[in-house]
Amino acid sequence: MTTAPIPPGAHLPEHPDHLWDDAEPKKVYDVVVVGGGGHGLATAHYLAKNHGITNVAVLEKGWLAGGNMARNTTLIRSNYLWDESAGIYEHALKLWEGLEDDLGYPILFSQRGVLNLAHTEQDVRDSVRRVEANKLNGIDAEWLGPDEVAKVCPIVNVSADIRYPVQGATFQPRAGIAKHDYVAWGFARRASEAGIDIIQNCEVTGFVTDADRVTGVRTTRGTIAAGTVALCAAGHTSVLLDMLGVRAPLQSHPLQALVSELLEPVHPTIVMSNAVHVYVSQAHKGELVMGAGVDSYNGYGQRGAFHIIERQMAAAVELFPVFARAHLLRSWAGVVDVTPDASPIVGATPYENVFLNCGWGTGGFKATPGLGWAFADTVAHGRPHPLVAPFGLDRFVTGALVDEHGAAAVAH
């Protein structure tokens, strides 16, 4: 049994010393989900809840949600430029707003809003364009001038005599943060209660194929027969695809973040800046959570380079002079999978019973419930859900790209 801590006020399962069963693998499953992070667990939950499919295994090569789910910075927002991106992220945000009730588990979802700062005339033009696009898609979005920015977040430096003066910002009031491990535990608990097997320390080492179908998954705990396979392995997706002989336009990079020592509540919202390349929020306990851009080199390591941290801290102090004497507590890195158009890949593969979910780059956490909902529907019906249909692998052949580089220039 897995002995994850139980937060105060949680609705406890029958056995209060654990939240999910750490299952032994069976010989065969209707669906095998590869990857026990947020997306894999959410997919399993909605397979059971929405489609009644419970003969499901979630395979995690390490410990549950120990990859990017444990190494992200928890920002949740839906203010993306293009209709396709806005659709899936807004669906996710609406699910976030009711997720605690759905899971019967506290996730500390806090809708404190997000400011995306503009520092140049081009930033202003791009930002206003995005606000108007958001409004057309029914997403809450506002354009704020420097004085209005200061009212939302008084500690931001809006002085005109700094290197990158704040000329305004977009603001999404419904954006927020959640407690990432609580989210994973809540999904895992619900999936386990539904009869889904969560199998940890079970690395996929290969696949058993028969023409254009995968009939089984080879793992460090034996071969498991599968009716359908759903790949949710984030930064290591290209490793799995290599085993299948499938090429995808993915690059994996380390992505660093850091937190400060505990501070009194001083930061009421989330502030992002692509120009100085940092974003900052304050966690529930009081530490500042800071994200930056990806390291430039490719790799699967979970340690980043020091120069990124140095630039990240310099950017944070420029925007927030009040943080100049704050102490760095710890830093970490995840492994993000990035596509040429900075949008995900979700849908079919050359194998008729293998479905792919990857390429979320730095935006995977915020999509968790929305992706799980849509990907479960895709797996259950054998065709892409309308919300993820624009993100198929074939768009890199047809040229129908969804270019969100402007939204993904900084970890978010």
C-alpha beads as a LAMMPS data file, in Angstrom:
LAMMPS data file: protein, C-alpha beads

412 atoms
411 bonds

1 atom types
1 bond types

-500.0 500.0 xlo xhi
-500.0 500.0 ylo yhi
-500.0 500.0 zlo zhi

Masses

1 110.0

Atoms # bond

1 1 1 0.000 0.000 0.000
2 1 1 1.130 3.545 -0.711
3 1 1 1.294 5.803 2.320
4 1 1 0.868 9.287 0.895
5 1 1 0.166 12.017 3.478
6 1 1 -3.490 12.951 3.826
7 1 1 -4.228 16.695 4.010
8 1 1 -6.556 18.020 6.735
9 1 1 -10.207 18.016 5.738
10 1 1 -9.853 15.337 3.054
11 1 1 -12.677 12.821 2.631
12 1 1 -10.826 9.686 3.646
13 1 1 -11.145 6.328 1.908
14 1 1 -12.094 3.237 3.866
15 1 1 -8.464 2.576 4.819
16 1 1 -7.139 5.893 6.152
17 1 1 -3.495 4.832 5.968
18 1 1 -3.420 4.942 2.167
19 1 1 -5.075 6.654 -0.772
20 1 1 -4.627 4.098 -3.542
21 1 1 -3.662 0.452 -3.921
22 1 1 -0.181 -0.163 -5.306
23 1 1 -1.307 -2.989 -7.574
24 1 1 0.457 -5.996 -9.006
25 1 1 0.139 -6.143 -12.808
26 1 1 -2.398 -8.495 -14.325
27 1 1 -1.798 -10.410 -17.545
28 1 1 -4.168 -8.371 -19.693
29 1 1 -5.990 -5.024 -19.637
30 1 1 -8.450 -3.312 -21.938
31 1 1 -6.378 -0.110 -21.711
32 1 1 -2.766 0.378 -20.643
33 1 1 -1.858 3.989 -19.834
34 1 1 1.907 4.573 -19.933
35 1 1 2.818 7.353 -17.513
36 1 1 1.572 7.826 -13.960
37 1 1 1.678 11.618 -13.871
38 1 1 -1.184 14.074 -13.967
39 1 1 -2.229 13.351 -17.552
40 1 1 -2.078 9.581 -17.167
41 1 1 -4.009 9.616 -13.900
42 1 1 -6.604 12.081 -15.228
43 1 1 -7.089 9.931 -18.327
44 1 1 -7.648 6.873 -16.142
45 1 1 -10.123 8.744 -13.916
46 1 1 -12.239 9.932 -16.838
47 1 1 -12.097 6.525 -18.561
48 1 1 -13.849 5.181 -15.474
49 1 1 -16.100 8.139 -14.707
50 1 1 -17.244 9.100 -18.210
51 1 1 -17.001 5.811 -20.102
52 1 1 -17.248 3.021 -17.525
53 1 1 -13.890 1.553 -18.597
54 1 1 -12.136 0.216 -15.492
55 1 1 -10.002 -2.711 -16.706
56 1 1 -7.158 -0.213 -16.956
57 1 1 -3.534 -0.187 -15.829
58 1 1 -1.530 2.993 -15.245
59 1 1 2.178 2.161 -15.553
60 1 1 4.705 4.441 -13.873
61 1 1 8.412 3.733 -14.218
62 1 1 9.194 5.382 -10.871
63 1 1 6.938 6.633 -8.122
64 1 1 3.471 7.984 -8.769
65 1 1 3.528 11.518 -10.230
66 1 1 7.280 11.765 -9.658
67 1 1 8.108 13.251 -13.048
68 1 1 6.927 16.627 -14.294
69 1 1 3.861 16.496 -12.048
70 1 1 6.185 16.820 -9.056
71 1 1 8.461 19.316 -10.798
72 1 1 6.187 22.014 -12.182
73 1 1 5.130 25.436 -10.942
74 1 1 1.335 24.833 -10.880
75 1 1 0.091 27.823 -12.890
76 1 1 -3.424 27.368 -14.313
77 1 1 -4.779 29.697 -17.001
78 1 1 -6.609 29.610 -20.342
79 1 1 -5.752 32.958 -21.976
80 1 1 -4.148 31.494 -25.110
81 1 1 -4.262 33.245 -28.470
82 1 1 -5.558 30.669 -30.932
83 1 1 -9.056 29.185 -30.862
84 1 1 -7.719 25.618 -30.722
85 1 1 -5.564 26.274 -27.651
86 1 1 -8.202 28.388 -25.936
87 1 1 -10.704 25.556 -26.376
88 1 1 -8.772 22.850 -24.538
89 1 1 -7.341 25.148 -21.846
90 1 1 -10.687 26.817 -21.101
91 1 1 -12.343 23.398 -20.847
92 1 1 -9.593 22.449 -18.408
93 1 1 -10.077 25.625 -16.364
94 1 1 -13.803 24.971 -16.045
95 1 1 -13.024 21.459 -14.808
96 1 1 -10.457 22.875 -12.364
97 1 1 -13.202 25.062 -10.912
98 1 1 -15.182 21.954 -9.895
99 1 1 -12.361 19.447 -9.514
100 1 1 -12.217 19.414 -5.727
101 1 1 -15.875 18.343 -5.582
102 1 1 -15.371 15.833 -8.396
103 1 1 -12.424 14.163 -6.666
104 1 1 -13.733 14.606 -3.130
105 1 1 -10.246 15.709 -2.223
106 1 1 -8.625 19.078 -1.436
107 1 1 -6.387 20.427 -4.201
108 1 1 -5.906 23.989 -2.838
109 1 1 -7.111 25.569 -6.080
110 1 1 -6.680 29.340 -5.665
111 1 1 -8.029 31.646 -8.391
112 1 1 -5.834 34.679 -7.804
113 1 1 -5.449 35.824 -11.411
114 1 1 -2.428 36.151 -13.704
115 1 1 -0.761 39.269 -15.104
116 1 1 1.221 38.949 -18.356
117 1 1 3.392 42.063 -18.487
118 1 1 4.086 44.072 -21.632
119 1 1 7.380 46.002 -21.827
120 1 1 7.564 47.239 -25.431
121 1 1 5.196 48.664 -28.018
122 1 1 5.188 45.305 -29.789
123 1 1 4.355 43.568 -26.497
124 1 1 1.422 45.942 -26.096
125 1 1 0.109 45.237 -29.612
126 1 1 0.441 41.478 -29.162
127 1 1 -1.146 41.597 -25.709
128 1 1 -4.161 43.653 -26.776
129 1 1 -4.645 41.302 -29.711
130 1 1 -4.660 38.325 -27.339
131 1 1 -7.149 40.001 -24.993
132 1 1 -9.562 40.597 -27.871
133 1 1 -9.118 37.007 -29.104
134 1 1 -9.812 35.738 -25.594
135 1 1 -13.013 37.772 -25.379
136 1 1 -14.220 36.313 -28.676
137 1 1 -13.716 32.850 -27.157
138 1 1 -15.628 33.734 -23.983
139 1 1 -12.500 33.805 -21.834
140 1 1 -12.162 36.423 -19.108
141 1 1 -9.407 38.816 -20.160
142 1 1 -8.595 42.473 -19.580
143 1 1 -5.957 44.967 -20.683
144 1 1 -4.523 46.980 -17.775
145 1 1 -2.333 50.080 -17.831
146 1 1 0.671 50.446 -15.489
147 1 1 -1.374 52.102 -12.716
148 1 1 -3.980 49.343 -12.902
149 1 1 -1.199 46.732 -12.776
150 1 1 0.045 48.327 -9.561
151 1 1 -3.445 48.103 -8.063
152 1 1 -3.656 44.377 -8.784
153 1 1 -0.101 43.677 -7.594
154 1 1 1.385 46.581 -5.589
155 1 1 4.859 45.006 -5.312
156 1 1 5.520 45.055 -9.089
157 1 1 7.991 47.762 -10.079
158 1 1 6.096 49.964 -12.555
159 1 1 8.664 52.768 -12.502
160 1 1 9.411 54.307 -15.919
161 1 1 13.191 54.471 -15.390
162 1 1 14.053 50.764 -15.331
163 1 1 15.525 48.614 -18.092
164 1 1 12.179 47.058 -19.049
165 1 1 9.444 49.477 -17.938
166 1 1 5.968 47.989 -17.550
167 1 1 3.717 49.454 -20.242
168 1 1 0.712 47.404 -19.186
169 1 1 -0.431 43.808 -18.837
170 1 1 -3.105 41.339 -19.758
171 1 1 -5.057 40.050 -16.769
172 1 1 -7.091 36.854 -16.423
173 1 1 -8.887 36.961 -13.048
174 1 1 -9.945 33.278 -13.090
175 1 1 -6.379 31.993 -13.437
176 1 1 -4.678 30.508 -10.394
177 1 1 -2.608 27.764 -8.842
178 1 1 -3.241 24.390 -7.199
179 1 1 -1.251 21.963 -5.074
180 1 1 0.276 19.623 -7.646
181 1 1 0.783 16.543 -5.469
182 1 1 -2.727 16.804 -4.004
183 1 1 -4.078 16.866 -7.567
184 1 1 -2.194 13.673 -8.409
185 1 1 -3.279 11.946 -5.194
186 1 1 -6.906 12.923 -5.765
187 1 1 -6.940 11.486 -9.289
188 1 1 -5.070 8.360 -8.137
189 1 1 -7.493 7.767 -5.296
190 1 1 -10.549 8.074 -7.531
191 1 1 -9.036 5.814 -10.182
192 1 1 -8.071 3.194 -7.616
193 1 1 -11.541 3.274 -6.066
194 1 1 -12.989 2.618 -9.533
195 1 1 -10.895 -0.558 -9.831
196 1 1 -8.085 0.775 -11.998
197 1 1 -4.633 -0.670 -11.254
198 1 1 -1.882 1.839 -10.496
199 1 1 1.434 0.064 -10.971
200 1 1 4.578 1.838 -9.803
201 1 1 8.220 0.941 -10.491
202 1 1 7.117 -0.548 -13.808
203 1 1 9.178 0.809 -16.696
204 1 1 8.164 0.085 -20.273
205 1 1 11.043 -1.561 -22.136
206 1 1 9.336 -2.450 -25.409
207 1 1 6.141 -3.344 -27.224
208 1 1 4.714 -6.509 -28.765
209 1 1 3.330 -5.712 -32.225
210 1 1 1.261 -7.543 -34.819
211 1 1 1.180 -5.629 -38.104
212 1 1 -0.474 -2.274 -37.336
213 1 1 -1.535 -3.155 -33.800
214 1 1 0.263 -3.311 -30.453
215 1 1 -0.792 -6.445 -28.586
216 1 1 1.310 -6.048 -25.475
217 1 1 3.658 -3.893 -23.453
218 1 1 6.997 -5.246 -22.239
219 1 1 7.914 -3.923 -18.792
220 1 1 10.405 -4.498 -16.011
221 1 1 7.588 -6.391 -14.271
222 1 1 6.704 -8.655 -17.174
223 1 1 4.770 -8.450 -20.428
224 1 1 1.225 -7.077 -20.202
225 1 1 -1.312 -7.683 -22.962
226 1 1 -3.244 -4.578 -23.977
227 1 1 -6.329 -3.875 -26.032
228 1 1 -5.439 -0.186 -26.339
229 1 1 -2.317 1.744 -25.338
230 1 1 -2.357 5.406 -24.287
231 1 1 1.025 7.128 -24.120
232 1 1 1.274 9.897 -21.478
233 1 1 5.014 9.962 -20.797
234 1 1 5.758 13.686 -21.339
235 1 1 9.501 14.319 -21.755
236 1 1 10.285 10.644 -22.334
237 1 1 7.688 10.131 -25.069
238 1 1 10.319 10.099 -27.813
239 1 1 12.000 7.142 -26.068
240 1 1 8.756 5.149 -26.259
241 1 1 8.108 6.182 -29.848
242 1 1 11.589 4.995 -30.828
243 1 1 10.612 1.549 -29.526
244 1 1 7.621 1.636 -31.880
245 1 1 9.576 2.962 -34.827
246 1 1 7.489 6.139 -34.897
247 1 1 9.112 9.525 -35.453
248 1 1 7.593 12.666 -33.989
249 1 1 8.867 16.272 -33.997
250 1 1 9.741 16.364 -30.302
251 1 1 12.718 17.717 -28.402
252 1 1 13.212 17.194 -24.669
253 1 1 14.805 19.891 -22.538
254 1 1 15.390 20.421 -18.812
255 1 1 13.138 23.109 -17.351
256 1 1 14.179 24.692 -14.076
257 1 1 12.237 26.323 -11.303
258 1 1 13.013 27.398 -7.770
259 1 1 11.412 28.431 -4.514
260 1 1 12.446 30.900 -1.825
261 1 1 12.348 30.603 1.911
262 1 1 8.961 31.066 3.576
263 1 1 7.754 34.674 3.557
264 1 1 4.743 36.544 4.852
265 1 1 1.922 36.854 2.257
266 1 1 3.032 39.726 -0.010
267 1 1 2.268 38.556 -3.545
268 1 1 -1.479 38.475 -4.291
269 1 1 -1.468 37.165 -7.872
270 1 1 0.784 35.564 -10.513
271 1 1 3.052 37.776 -12.629
272 1 1 4.639 36.662 -15.892
273 1 1 7.123 38.490 -18.103
274 1 1 8.564 37.151 -21.341
275 1 1 10.906 40.129 -21.735
276 1 1 12.800 39.556 -18.478
277 1 1 11.982 35.840 -18.652
278 1 1 10.511 34.940 -15.310
279 1 1 7.201 34.379 -13.624
280 1 1 6.492 34.505 -9.912
281 1 1 3.692 33.385 -7.629
282 1 1 3.526 32.797 -3.894
283 1 1 2.577 29.333 -2.692
284 1 1 0.094 28.632 0.073
285 1 1 2.835 28.080 2.656
286 1 1 4.564 31.357 1.752
287 1 1 7.483 30.466 -0.489
288 1 1 7.923 32.312 -3.768
289 1 1 7.668 29.985 -6.766
290 1 1 9.658 31.146 -9.783
291 1 1 9.817 29.698 -13.278
292 1 1 12.071 30.537 -16.216
293 1 1 12.605 29.362 -19.782
294 1 1 13.863 25.931 -20.808
295 1 1 17.566 25.144 -20.912
296 1 1 18.786 25.369 -24.506
297 1 1 20.326 21.900 -24.681
298 1 1 18.470 18.609 -25.200
299 1 1 18.498 16.018 -22.444
300 1 1 16.570 13.881 -19.993
301 1 1 18.383 15.014 -16.861
302 1 1 16.473 16.594 -13.991
303 1 1 19.172 19.132 -13.200
304 1 1 19.557 22.382 -15.069
305 1 1 22.333 24.890 -15.571
306 1 1 23.292 27.530 -13.012
307 1 1 23.215 30.421 -15.482
308 1 1 19.446 29.946 -15.871
309 1 1 18.958 30.331 -12.116
310 1 1 21.187 33.407 -12.095
311 1 1 19.159 35.099 -14.848
312 1 1 15.917 34.001 -13.243
313 1 1 16.826 35.621 -9.928
314 1 1 18.044 38.817 -11.626
315 1 1 14.762 39.069 -13.533
316 1 1 12.679 38.481 -10.413
317 1 1 14.532 41.171 -8.443
318 1 1 14.141 43.643 -11.317
319 1 1 10.377 43.166 -11.333
320 1 1 10.056 42.858 -7.551
321 1 1 12.700 44.921 -5.691
322 1 1 11.071 43.847 -2.420
323 1 1 12.510 40.342 -2.993
324 1 1 16.145 41.514 -3.119
325 1 1 17.012 39.990 0.254
326 1 1 14.951 36.815 -0.061
327 1 1 16.928 33.584 0.134
328 1 1 16.789 30.770 -2.395
329 1 1 15.613 27.572 -0.697
330 1 1 15.851 24.963 -3.459
331 1 1 15.743 24.503 -7.213
332 1 1 14.739 21.609 -9.423
333 1 1 14.138 20.667 -13.058
334 1 1 11.613 18.680 -15.040
335 1 1 11.948 17.315 -18.572
336 1 1 9.637 19.035 -21.044
337 1 1 8.816 17.847 -24.545
338 1 1 8.636 20.678 -27.058
339 1 1 7.155 20.712 -30.573
340 1 1 7.973 23.091 -33.458
341 1 1 4.729 25.063 -32.961
342 1 1 4.764 24.981 -29.135
343 1 1 1.453 23.093 -29.078
344 1 1 0.781 19.510 -27.966
345 1 1 0.402 16.346 -30.009
346 1 1 -2.737 14.384 -29.124
347 1 1 -4.433 11.634 -31.089
348 1 1 -3.732 8.723 -33.400
349 1 1 -0.455 7.053 -34.326
350 1 1 0.426 4.676 -37.206
351 1 1 -0.695 1.870 -34.863
352 1 1 -4.493 1.685 -34.847
353 1 1 -4.778 0.992 -31.101
354 1 1 -2.028 3.316 -29.821
355 1 1 -2.907 6.904 -28.921
356 1 1 -0.412 9.663 -28.252
357 1 1 -0.454 12.561 -25.795
358 1 1 2.735 14.610 -25.591
359 1 1 4.412 17.865 -26.569
360 1 1 2.819 20.071 -23.900
361 1 1 6.130 21.774 -23.229
362 1 1 5.778 24.007 -20.199
363 1 1 1.958 24.008 -20.196
364 1 1 1.027 20.463 -19.233
365 1 1 -0.108 20.962 -15.634
366 1 1 -2.812 23.498 -16.421
367 1 1 -4.304 21.179 -19.052
368 1 1 -4.490 18.164 -16.723
369 1 1 -8.256 17.689 -16.245
370 1 1 -9.202 18.949 -19.705
371 1 1 -6.702 16.712 -21.438
372 1 1 -7.673 13.744 -19.277
373 1 1 -11.329 14.281 -20.220
374 1 1 -10.677 14.631 -23.959
375 1 1 -7.991 11.932 -24.178
376 1 1 -10.167 9.418 -22.308
377 1 1 -12.901 10.110 -24.864
378 1 1 -10.377 9.663 -27.678
379 1 1 -9.204 6.323 -26.288
380 1 1 -12.730 5.094 -25.530
381 1 1 -14.083 5.855 -29.019
382 1 1 -10.963 5.338 -31.111
383 1 1 -11.043 8.804 -32.674
384 1 1 -9.921 12.271 -31.558
385 1 1 -12.254 14.264 -29.324
386 1 1 -13.108 17.592 -31.040
387 1 1 -11.117 19.547 -28.434
388 1 1 -7.886 17.737 -29.328
389 1 1 -8.540 17.033 -33.016
390 1 1 -6.505 20.112 -34.123
391 1 1 -3.426 18.735 -32.341
392 1 1 -2.941 15.537 -34.350
393 1 1 0.488 14.374 -35.451
394 1 1 -0.532 14.818 -39.089
395 1 1 -0.539 18.625 -38.812
396 1 1 3.218 18.575 -39.282
397 1 1 2.555 17.078 -42.730
398 1 1 -0.459 19.199 -43.689
399 1 1 1.026 22.430 -42.335
400 1 1 -2.036 23.218 -40.169
401 1 1 0.112 24.302 -37.222
402 1 1 -1.160 25.933 -34.006
403 1 1 1.687 28.339 -33.293
404 1 1 1.644 29.318 -29.617
405 1 1 5.251 30.439 -29.267
406 1 1 4.101 33.782 -27.919
407 1 1 2.276 32.040 -25.074
408 1 1 5.063 29.580 -24.356
409 1 1 8.157 31.767 -24.351
410 1 1 8.524 31.466 -20.597
411 1 1 7.699 28.592 -18.264
412 1 1 4.020 28.873 -17.548

Bonds

1 1 1 2
2 1 2 3
3 1 3 4
4 1 4 5
5 1 5 6
6 1 6 7
7 1 7 8
8 1 8 9
9 1 9 10
10 1 10 11
11 1 11 12
12 1 12 13
13 1 13 14
14 1 14 15
15 1 15 16
16 1 16 17
17 1 17 18
18 1 18 19
19 1 19 20
20 1 20 21
21 1 21 22
22 1 22 23
23 1 23 24
24 1 24 25
25 1 25 26
26 1 26 27
27 1 27 28
28 1 28 29
29 1 29 30
30 1 30 31
31 1 31 32
32 1 32 33
33 1 33 34
34 1 34 35
35 1 35 36
36 1 36 37
37 1 37 38
38 1 38 39
39 1 39 40
40 1 40 41
41 1 41 42
42 1 42 43
43 1 43 44
44 1 44 45
45 1 45 46
46 1 46 47
47 1 47 48
48 1 48 49
49 1 49 50
50 1 50 51
51 1 51 52
52 1 52 53
53 1 53 54
54 1 54 55
55 1 55 56
56 1 56 57
57 1 57 58
58 1 58 59
59 1 59 60
60 1 60 61
61 1 61 62
62 1 62 63
63 1 63 64
64 1 64 65
65 1 65 66
66 1 66 67
67 1 67 68
68 1 68 69
69 1 69 70
70 1 70 71
71 1 71 72
72 1 72 73
73 1 73 74
74 1 74 75
75 1 75 76
76 1 76 77
77 1 77 78
78 1 78 79
79 1 79 80
80 1 80 81
81 1 81 82
82 1 82 83
83 1 83 84
84 1 84 85
85 1 85 86
86 1 86 87
87 1 87 88
88 1 88 89
89 1 89 90
90 1 90 91
91 1 91 92
92 1 92 93
93 1 93 94
94 1 94 95
95 1 95 96
96 1 96 97
97 1 97 98
98 1 98 99
99 1 99 100
100 1 100 101
101 1 101 102
102 1 102 103
103 1 103 104
104 1 104 105
105 1 105 106
106 1 106 107
107 1 107 108
108 1 108 109
109 1 109 110
110 1 110 111
111 1 111 112
112 1 112 113
113 1 113 114
114 1 114 115
115 1 115 116
116 1 116 117
117 1 117 118
118 1 118 119
119 1 119 120
120 1 120 121
121 1 121 122
122 1 122 123
123 1 123 124
124 1 124 125
125 1 125 126
126 1 126 127
127 1 127 128
128 1 128 129
129 1 129 130
130 1 130 131
131 1 131 132
132 1 132 133
133 1 133 134
134 1 134 135
135 1 135 136
136 1 136 137
137 1 137 138
138 1 138 139
139 1 139 140
140 1 140 141
141 1 141 142
142 1 142 143
143 1 143 144
144 1 144 145
145 1 145 146
146 1 146 147
147 1 147 148
148 1 148 149
149 1 149 150
150 1 150 151
151 1 151 152
152 1 152 153
153 1 153 154
154 1 154 155
155 1 155 156
156 1 156 157
157 1 157 158
158 1 158 159
159 1 159 160
160 1 160 161
161 1 161 162
162 1 162 163
163 1 163 164
164 1 164 165
165 1 165 166
166 1 166 167
167 1 167 168
168 1 168 169
169 1 169 170
170 1 170 171
171 1 171 172
172 1 172 173
173 1 173 174
174 1 174 175
175 1 175 176
176 1 176 177
177 1 177 178
178 1 178 179
179 1 179 180
180 1 180 181
181 1 181 182
182 1 182 183
183 1 183 184
184 1 184 185
185 1 185 186
186 1 186 187
187 1 187 188
188 1 188 189
189 1 189 190
190 1 190 191
191 1 191 192
192 1 192 193
193 1 193 194
194 1 194 195
195 1 195 196
196 1 196 197
197 1 197 198
198 1 198 199
199 1 199 200
200 1 200 201
201 1 201 202
202 1 202 203
203 1 203 204
204 1 204 205
205 1 205 206
206 1 206 207
207 1 207 208
208 1 208 209
209 1 209 210
210 1 210 211
211 1 211 212
212 1 212 213
213 1 213 214
214 1 214 215
215 1 215 216
216 1 216 217
217 1 217 218
218 1 218 219
219 1 219 220
220 1 220 221
221 1 221 222
222 1 222 223
223 1 223 224
224 1 224 225
225 1 225 226
226 1 226 227
227 1 227 228
228 1 228 229
229 1 229 230
230 1 230 231
231 1 231 232
232 1 232 233
233 1 233 234
234 1 234 235
235 1 235 236
236 1 236 237
237 1 237 238
238 1 238 239
239 1 239 240
240 1 240 241
241 1 241 242
242 1 242 243
243 1 243 244
244 1 244 245
245 1 245 246
246 1 246 247
247 1 247 248
248 1 248 249
249 1 249 250
250 1 250 251
251 1 251 252
252 1 252 253
253 1 253 254
254 1 254 255
255 1 255 256
256 1 256 257
257 1 257 258
258 1 258 259
259 1 259 260
260 1 260 261
261 1 261 262
262 1 262 263
263 1 263 264
264 1 264 265
265 1 265 266
266 1 266 267
267 1 267 268
268 1 268 269
269 1 269 270
270 1 270 271
271 1 271 272
272 1 272 273
273 1 273 274
274 1 274 275
275 1 275 276
276 1 276 277
277 1 277 278
278 1 278 279
279 1 279 280
280 1 280 281
281 1 281 282
282 1 282 283
283 1 283 284
284 1 284 285
285 1 285 286
286 1 286 287
287 1 287 288
288 1 288 289
289 1 289 290
290 1 290 291
291 1 291 292
292 1 292 293
293 1 293 294
294 1 294 295
295 1 295 296
296 1 296 297
297 1 297 298
298 1 298 299
299 1 299 300
300 1 300 301
301 1 301 302
302 1 302 303
303 1 303 304
304 1 304 305
305 1 305 306
306 1 306 307
307 1 307 308
308 1 308 309
309 1 309 310
310 1 310 311
311 1 311 312
312 1 312 313
313 1 313 314
314 1 314 315
315 1 315 316
316 1 316 317
317 1 317 318
318 1 318 319
319 1 319 320
320 1 320 321
321 1 321 322
322 1 322 323
323 1 323 324
324 1 324 325
325 1 325 326
326 1 326 327
327 1 327 328
328 1 328 329
329 1 329 330
330 1 330 331
331 1 331 332
332 1 332 333
333 1 333 334
334 1 334 335
335 1 335 336
336 1 336 337
337 1 337 338
338 1 338 339
339 1 339 340
340 1 340 341
341 1 341 342
342 1 342 343
343 1 343 344
344 1 344 345
345 1 345 346
346 1 346 347
347 1 347 348
348 1 348 349
349 1 349 350
350 1 350 351
351 1 351 352
352 1 352 353
353 1 353 354
354 1 354 355
355 1 355 356
356 1 356 357
357 1 357 358
358 1 358 359
359 1 359 360
360 1 360 361
361 1 361 362
362 1 362 363
363 1 363 364
364 1 364 365
365 1 365 366
366 1 366 367
367 1 367 368
368 1 368 369
369 1 369 370
370 1 370 371
371 1 371 372
372 1 372 373
373 1 373 374
374 1 374 375
375 1 375 376
376 1 376 377
377 1 377 378
378 1 378 379
379 1 379 380
380 1 380 381
381 1 381 382
382 1 382 383
383 1 383 384
384 1 384 385
385 1 385 386
386 1 386 387
387 1 387 388
388 1 388 389
389 1 389 390
390 1 390 391
391 1 391 392
392 1 392 393
393 1 393 394
394 1 394 395
395 1 395 396
396 1 396 397
397 1 397 398
398 1 398 399
399 1 399 400
400 1 400 401
401 1 401 402
402 1 402 403
403 1 403 404
404 1 404 405
405 1 405 406
406 1 406 407
407 1 407 408
408 1 408 409
409 1 409 410
410 1 410 411
411 1 411 412
